[in-house]
Amino acid sequence: MAQPNSKYGDSIYFPYTAGSLIAYAFEDLAVARRFTLGAFIYKKEDVETVVGRMGSRF
């Protein structure tokens, strides 16, 4: 799940929309059994860096 956000001062806010969607989806046992949640991508960073952290999951 990715929802890059801008930095405001020293803060980067966690993506509320992405978190809400994941929480709702994982209430369904069929979804929770079939899928795993990887790391959230929420900071605007260099594309190659982010893709490298994803590994071969995609």
N, CA, C and O atoms as CSV, one atom per row, in Angstrom:
chain,resi,resn,atom,element,x,y,z
A,1,MET,N,N,0.851,-1.159,0.000
A,1,MET,CA,C,0.000,0.000,0.000
A,1,MET,C,C,0.895,1.220,0.000
A,1,MET,O,O,1.815,1.317,0.813
A,2,ALA,N,N,0.643,2.131,-0.882
A,2,ALA,CA,C,1.468,3.332,-0.969
A,2,ALA,C,C,0.591,4.570,-0.997
A,2,ALA,O,O,-0.405,4.629,-1.717
A,3,GLN,N,N,0.974,5.550,-0.209
A,3,GLN,CA,C,0.314,6.848,-0.210
A,3,GLN,C,C,1.339,7.880,0.269
A,3,GLN,O,O,1.297,8.317,1.419
A,4,PRO,N,N,2.263,8.269,-0.625
A,4,PRO,CA,C,3.315,9.204,-0.228
A,4,PRO,C,C,2.753,10.550,0.209
A,4,PRO,O,O,1.845,11.090,-0.422
A,5,ASN,N,N,3.298,11.080,1.285
A,5,ASN,CA,C,2.877,12.369,1.836
A,5,ASN,C,C,4.039,13.334,1.890
A,5,ASN,O,O,5.203,12.933,1.878
A,6,SER,N,N,3.710,14.605,1.951
A,6,SER,CA,C,4.723,15.648,2.081
A,6,SER,C,C,5.132,15.789,3.536
A,6,SER,O,O,4.401,15.394,4.444
A,7,LYS,N,N,6.296,16.350,3.741
A,7,LYS,CA,C,6.795,16.607,5.083
A,7,LYS,C,C,6.354,18.012,5.482
A,7,LYS,O,O,6.479,18.959,4.706
A,8,TYR,N,N,5.837,18.132,6.701
A,8,TYR,CA,C,5.401,19.413,7.244
A,8,TYR,C,C,6.250,19.701,8.471
A,8,TYR,O,O,6.023,19.118,9.531
A,9,GLY,N,N,7.220,20.588,8.341
A,9,GLY,CA,C,8.159,20.833,9.435
A,9,GLY,C,C,8.963,19.572,9.680
A,9,GLY,O,O,9.648,19.085,8.780
A,10,ASP,N,N,8.884,19.038,10.894
A,10,ASP,CA,C,9.578,17.788,11.225
A,10,ASP,C,C,8.640,16.587,11.186
A,10,ASP,O,O,9.025,15.499,11.613
A,11,SER,N,N,7.420,16.756,10.685
A,11,SER,CA,C,6.413,15.692,10.729
A,11,SER,C,C,6.055,15.171,9.350
A,11,SER,O,O,5.954,15.929,8.385
A,12,ILE,N,N,5.867,13.868,9.276
A,12,ILE,CA,C,5.295,13.230,8.091
A,12,ILE,C,C,4.112,12.432,8.608
A,12,ILE,O,O,4.275,11.535,9.435
A,13,TYR,N,N,2.942,12.751,8.131
A,13,TYR,CA,C,1.747,12.126,8.664
A,13,TYR,C,C,1.476,10.777,8.014
A,13,TYR,O,O,1.608,10.614,6.801
A,14,PHE,N,N,1.096,9.817,8.845
A,14,PHE,CA,C,0.746,8.487,8.357
A,14,PHE,C,C,-0.511,8.605,7.509
A,14,PHE,O,O,-1.423,9.344,7.879
A,15,PRO,N,N,-0.590,7.901,6.380
A,15,PRO,CA,C,-1.723,8.036,5.463
A,15,PRO,C,C,-3.012,7.435,6.039
A,15,PRO,O,O,-3.174,6.216,6.079
A,16,TYR,N,N,-3.904,8.289,6.472
A,16,TYR,CA,C,-5.159,7.870,7.095
A,16,TYR,C,C,-6.010,7.031,6.139
A,16,TYR,O,O,-6.557,6.002,6.535
A,17,THR,N,N,-6.121,7.466,4.890
A,17,THR,CA,C,-6.963,6.758,3.927
A,17,THR,C,C,-6.476,5.337,3.701
A,17,THR,O,O,-7.271,4.398,3.741
A,18,ALA,N,N,-5.191,5.167,3.465
A,18,ALA,CA,C,-4.642,3.825,3.237
A,18,ALA,C,C,-4.817,2.960,4.478
A,18,ALA,O,O,-5.184,1.791,4.368
A,19,GLY,N,N,-4.561,3.516,5.652
A,19,GLY,CA,C,-4.727,2.761,6.888
A,19,GLY,C,C,-6.165,2.333,7.120
A,19,GLY,O,O,-6.420,1.211,7.559
A,20,SER,N,N,-7.102,3.218,6.829
A,20,SER,CA,C,-8.526,2.897,6.993
A,20,SER,C,C,-8.959,1.796,6.030
A,20,SER,O,O,-9.700,0.892,6.416
A,21,LEU,N,N,-8.507,1.866,4.793
A,21,LEU,CA,C,-8.867,0.836,3.808
A,21,LEU,C,C,-8.324,-0.533,4.205
A,21,LEU,O,O,-9.027,-1.538,4.102
A,22,ILE,N,N,-7.083,-0.571,4.655
A,22,ILE,CA,C,-6.480,-1.832,5.089
A,22,ILE,C,C,-7.223,-2.391,6.299
A,22,ILE,O,O,-7.535,-3.581,6.341
A,23,ALA,N,N,-7.505,-1.544,7.276
A,23,ALA,CA,C,-8.203,-1.998,8.483
A,23,ALA,C,C,-9.570,-2.571,8.129
A,23,ALA,O,O,-9.961,-3.608,8.663
A,24,TYR,N,N,-10.288,-1.918,7.249
A,24,TYR,CA,C,-11.612,-2.401,6.840
A,24,TYR,C,C,-11.493,-3.722,6.079
A,24,TYR,O,O,-12.248,-4.658,6.342
A,25,ALA,N,N,-10.562,-3.801,5.150
A,25,ALA,CA,C,-10.405,-5.016,4.342
A,25,ALA,C,C,-10.049,-6.215,5.209
A,25,ALA,O,O,-10.557,-7.314,4.986
A,26,PHE,N,N,-9.181,-6.014,6.197
A,26,PHE,CA,C,-8.713,-7.119,7.027
A,26,PHE,C,C,-9.733,-7.559,8.080
A,26,PHE,O,O,-9.497,-8.534,8.793
A,27,GLU,N,N,-10.854,-6.859,8.185
A,27,GLU,CA,C,-11.956,-7.343,9.025
A,27,GLU,C,C,-12.604,-8.574,8.402
A,27,GLU,O,O,-13.202,-9.387,9.107
A,28,ASP,N,N,-12.487,-8.711,7.093
A,28,ASP,CA,C,-13.022,-9.867,6.369
A,28,ASP,C,C,-12.028,-11.015,6.517
A,28,ASP,O,O,-10.880,-10.895,6.089
A,29,LEU,N,N,-12.451,-12.115,7.115
A,29,LEU,CA,C,-11.547,-13.245,7.360
A,29,LEU,C,C,-10.949,-13.813,6.084
A,29,LEU,O,O,-9.795,-14.242,6.085
A,30,ALA,N,N,-11.707,-13.826,5.000
A,30,ALA,CA,C,-11.177,-14.334,3.726
A,30,ALA,C,C,-10.005,-13.473,3.255
A,30,ALA,O,O,-9.017,-13.998,2.743
A,31,VAL,N,N,-10.110,-12.182,3.423
A,31,VAL,CA,C,-9.019,-11.279,3.047
A,31,VAL,C,C,-7.833,-11.493,3.982
A,31,VAL,O,O,-6.694,-11.622,3.536
A,32,ALA,N,N,-8.111,-11.528,5.274
A,32,ALA,CA,C,-7.034,-11.681,6.263
A,32,ALA,C,C,-6.262,-12.984,6.080
A,32,ALA,O,O,-5.060,-13.027,6.342
A,33,ARG,N,N,-6.922,-14.031,5.641
A,33,ARG,CA,C,-6.247,-15.326,5.444
A,33,ARG,C,C,-5.421,-15.370,4.171
A,33,ARG,O,O,-4.415,-16.078,4.117
A,34,ARG,N,N,-5.819,-14.635,3.155
A,34,ARG,CA,C,-5.176,-14.740,1.845
A,34,ARG,C,C,-4.104,-13.699,1.584
A,34,ARG,O,O,-3.298,-13.862,0.668
A,35,PHE,N,N,-4.078,-12.639,2.364
A,35,PHE,CA,C,-3.160,-11.543,2.075
A,35,PHE,C,C,-2.329,-11.194,3.297
A,35,PHE,O,O,-2.759,-11.382,4.435
A,36,THR,N,N,-1.140,-10.687,3.044
A,36,THR,CA,C,-0.299,-10.150,4.104
A,36,THR,C,C,-0.044,-8.681,3.799
A,36,THR,O,O,-0.099,-8.244,2.649
A,37,LEU,N,N,0.226,-7.956,4.826
A,37,LEU,CA,C,0.466,-6.534,4.670
A,37,LEU,C,C,1.956,-6.269,4.778
A,37,LEU,O,O,2.594,-6.620,5.770
A,38,GLY,N,N,2.496,-5.649,3.753
A,38,GLY,CA,C,3.897,-5.249,3.788
A,38,GLY,C,C,4.024,-3.880,4.416
A,38,GLY,O,O,3.062,-3.365,4.985
A,39,ALA,N,N,5.159,-3.307,4.324
A,39,ALA,CA,C,5.391,-1.976,4.889
A,39,ALA,C,C,4.608,-0.925,4.112
A,39,ALA,O,O,4.461,-1.015,2.893
A,40,PHE,N,N,4.113,0.060,4.829
A,40,PHE,CA,C,3.471,1.195,4.174
A,40,PHE,C,C,4.549,2.078,3.563
A,40,PHE,O,O,5.621,2.262,4.140
A,41,ILE,N,N,4.259,2.608,2.417
A,41,ILE,CA,C,5.137,3.584,1.777
A,41,ILE,C,C,4.438,4.917,1.964
A,41,ILE,O,O,3.429,5.199,1.318
A,42,TYR,N,N,4.982,5.735,2.855
A,42,TYR,CA,C,4.292,6.980,3.187
A,42,TYR,C,C,5.179,8.223,3.094
A,42,TYR,O,O,4.682,9.344,3.211
A,43,LYS,N,N,6.482,8.038,2.886
A,43,LYS,CA,C,7.375,9.180,2.734
A,43,LYS,C,C,7.729,9.347,1.262
A,43,LYS,O,O,7.936,8.367,0.546
A,44,LYS,N,N,7.796,10.589,0.825
A,44,LYS,CA,C,8.267,10.856,-0.533
A,44,LYS,C,C,9.772,10.654,-0.533
A,44,LYS,O,O,10.518,11.398,0.103
A,45,GLU,N,N,10.200,9.630,-1.262
A,45,GLU,CA,C,11.616,9.282,-1.340
A,45,GLU,C,C,11.977,8.986,-2.790
A,45,GLU,O,O,11.117,8.954,-3.670
A,46,ASP,N,N,13.254,8.772,-3.013
A,46,ASP,CA,C,13.749,8.393,-4.323
A,46,ASP,C,C,13.069,7.084,-4.769
A,46,ASP,O,O,13.006,6.125,-4.000
A,47,VAL,N,N,12.574,7.052,-5.982
A,47,VAL,CA,C,11.825,5.902,-6.492
A,47,VAL,C,C,12.644,4.613,-6.422
A,47,VAL,O,O,12.119,3.580,-6.008
A,48,GLU,N,N,13.907,4.651,-6.815
A,48,GLU,CA,C,14.736,3.448,-6.792
A,48,GLU,C,C,14.898,2.905,-5.372
A,48,GLU,O,O,14.933,1.692,-5.171
A,49,THR,N,N,14.995,3.791,-4.402
A,49,THR,CA,C,15.121,3.379,-3.012
A,49,THR,C,C,13.865,2.637,-2.550
A,49,THR,O,O,13.955,1.577,-1.930
A,50,VAL,N,N,12.719,3.192,-2.850
A,50,VAL,CA,C,11.448,2.588,-2.437
A,50,VAL,C,C,11.238,1.242,-3.121
A,50,VAL,O,O,10.862,0.265,-2.473
A,51,VAL,N,N,11.480,1.189,-4.417
A,51,VAL,CA,C,11.303,-0.059,-5.163
A,51,VAL,C,C,12.275,-1.124,-4.643
A,51,VAL,O,O,11.911,-2.298,-4.561
A,52,GLY,N,N,13.485,-0.739,-4.296
A,52,GLY,CA,C,14.453,-1.681,-3.751
A,52,GLY,C,C,13.981,-2.299,-2.440
A,52,GLY,O,O,14.240,-3.475,-2.182
A,53,ARG,N,N,13.287,-1.512,-1.602
A,53,ARG,CA,C,12.766,-2.054,-0.340
A,53,ARG,C,C,11.595,-3.007,-0.556
A,53,ARG,O,O,11.318,-3.853,0.293
A,54,MET,N,N,10.912,-2.873,-1.683
A,54,MET,CA,C,9.777,-3.758,-1.961
A,54,MET,C,C,10.242,-5.173,-2.259
A,54,MET,O,O,9.507,-6.130,-2.015
A,55,GLY,N,N,11.435,-5.318,-2.775
A,55,GLY,CA,C,11.935,-6.642,-3.112
A,55,GLY,C,C,11.205,-7.222,-4.296
A,55,GLY,O,O,10.778,-6.495,-5.192
A,56,SER,N,N,11.062,-8.537,-4.300
A,56,SER,CA,C,10.444,-9.216,-5.453
A,56,SER,C,C,9.011,-9.615,-5.174
A,56,SER,O,O,8.506,-10.564,-5.773
A,57,ARG,N,N,8.346,-8.909,-4.276
A,57,ARG,CA,C,6.955,-9.246,-3.940
A,57,ARG,C,C,5.974,-8.872,-5.034
A,57,ARG,O,O,4.833,-9.334,-5.014
A,58,PHE,N,N,6.390,-8.038,-5.998
A,58,PHE,CA,C,5.444,-7.557,-7.008
A,58,PHE,C,C,5.760,-8.112,-8.360
A,58,PHE,O,O,5.064,-7.811,-9.329
